[in-house]
Amino acid sequence: MSQENVEIVRSGFLDPGPLTDAAHVSPEAEFDFTDVYPDQPLLRGTEEMRRFRDGGLWGQSIHFEPESYFDVDEERVLLFVRATSTGQVSGAPVESRVAHEFTIRDGLIEKDERIR
């Protein structure tokens, strides 16, 4: 079952974009990035995730590049991601490497928590 969950998370990062495809994400999914962005509210559902990705905190649209997937247990997958963007004012490139812990239930991503 856990390898299936890895594939669900992997497919969630294909087009149309990271975690915005309702086929892979529960309508009630929570995206909790508050550990990294304390002022960012908890995001719910694919529309809020799409707005976050397209109007990112760093500036222009954020691009996520998955690097490594690990099955943790029957419900969780750990993913290391390289996130890049360009500053709105400076135009400077911004890069960060972060980890995400996904919870999968009934074949859908229920929760994504960005962790340090």
C-alpha positions as CSV (number, residue, x, y, z in Angstrom):
1,M,0.0,0.0,0.0
2,S,2.8,2.5,0.8
3,Q,4.3,2.3,-2.7
4,E,0.9,3.1,-4.1
5,N,0.9,6.2,-1.8
6,V,4.3,7.2,-3.2
7,E,2.8,7.0,-6.7
8,I,-0.2,9.1,-5.7
9,V,2.1,11.8,-4.4
10,R,4.3,11.5,-7.5
11,S,1.3,11.9,-9.7
12,G,0.2,14.9,-7.7
13,F,3.3,16.7,-9.0
14,L,2.5,16.2,-12.7
15,D,0.6,18.7,-14.8
16,P,-1.5,20.8,-14.3
17,G,0.8,21.5,-11.4
18,P,1.7,20.5,-7.9
19,L,-1.2,19.4,-5.8
20,T,-3.8,21.3,-7.9
21,D,-5.3,18.3,-9.7
22,A,-8.5,17.2,-7.9
23,A,-8.0,13.6,-9.2
24,H,-5.2,13.2,-6.7
25,V,-6.2,15.6,-3.9
26,S,-9.2,15.4,-1.5
27,P,-11.5,18.4,-1.7
28,E,-11.0,18.9,2.0
29,A,-7.2,18.5,1.8
30,E,-5.1,20.8,4.1
31,F,-1.8,22.3,3.1
32,D,0.0,23.4,6.3
33,F,3.1,25.5,5.6
34,T,3.0,27.5,8.8
35,D,6.2,25.9,10.2
36,V,8.1,27.6,7.4
37,Y,5.7,30.6,6.8
38,P,4.2,31.5,10.2
39,D,2.1,34.3,8.6
40,Q,0.6,32.0,5.9
41,P,-2.8,30.6,6.8
42,L,-3.6,27.0,6.5
43,L,-4.6,26.3,2.9
44,R,-7.6,24.1,2.1
45,G,-8.4,22.5,-1.2
46,T,-6.8,22.7,-4.7
47,E,-8.0,26.2,-5.4
48,E,-6.1,27.7,-2.4
49,M,-3.1,25.7,-3.3
50,R,-3.2,26.9,-6.9
51,R,-3.4,30.5,-5.7
52,F,-0.4,29.9,-3.4
53,R,1.6,28.4,-6.2
54,D,0.7,31.0,-8.8
55,G,1.1,34.1,-6.5
56,G,3.7,32.7,-4.2
57,L,5.0,34.4,-1.1
58,W,8.4,34.9,-2.7
59,G,7.3,36.8,-5.7
60,Q,6.4,35.3,-9.0
61,S,5.0,31.8,-9.5
62,I,6.7,29.1,-7.5
63,H,8.1,26.0,-9.3
64,F,8.4,22.8,-7.3
65,E,10.8,20.1,-8.4
66,P,10.4,16.8,-6.5
67,E,13.8,15.2,-5.6
68,S,13.2,12.1,-3.4
69,Y,10.2,10.2,-2.3
70,F,10.1,7.9,0.8
71,D,7.2,5.8,2.1
72,V,7.0,6.3,5.9
73,D,4.1,4.0,6.7
74,E,0.7,3.0,5.4
75,E,-0.6,6.6,5.3
76,R,2.4,8.9,5.0
77,V,4.9,9.8,2.3
78,L,7.9,12.0,2.8
79,L,9.0,14.1,-0.2
80,F,12.1,16.3,-0.6
81,V,11.4,19.2,-2.9
82,R,13.5,22.0,-4.5
83,A,11.3,25.2,-4.7
84,T,12.4,28.1,-7.0
85,S,10.9,31.5,-7.8
86,T,12.0,35.0,-8.8
87,G,11.6,38.0,-6.5
88,Q,8.9,40.4,-7.6
89,V,10.9,43.6,-7.0
90,S,14.5,42.4,-7.2
91,G,14.2,39.9,-9.9
92,A,16.7,37.8,-8.0
93,P,16.3,34.0,-8.1
94,V,15.2,32.4,-4.9
95,E,15.7,28.7,-4.1
96,S,14.8,26.6,-1.1
97,R,14.9,22.9,-0.4
98,V,12.2,21.6,1.9
99,A,10.5,18.4,3.0
100,H,6.8,17.7,2.8
101,E,5.0,15.0,4.8
102,F,1.8,13.8,3.0
103,T,-1.1,11.9,4.5
104,I,-3.0,9.7,2.0
105,R,-6.4,8.2,2.7
106,D,-8.7,6.4,0.3
107,G,-6.3,7.1,-2.5
108,L,-6.3,10.8,-2.1
109,I,-3.9,13.3,-0.5
110,E,-5.6,14.5,2.7
111,K,-2.8,16.6,4.2
112,D,0.5,18.1,3.1
113,E,2.7,19.5,5.9
114,R,5.9,21.3,5.0
115,I,8.5,20.5,7.6
116,R,12.0,21.7,8.2
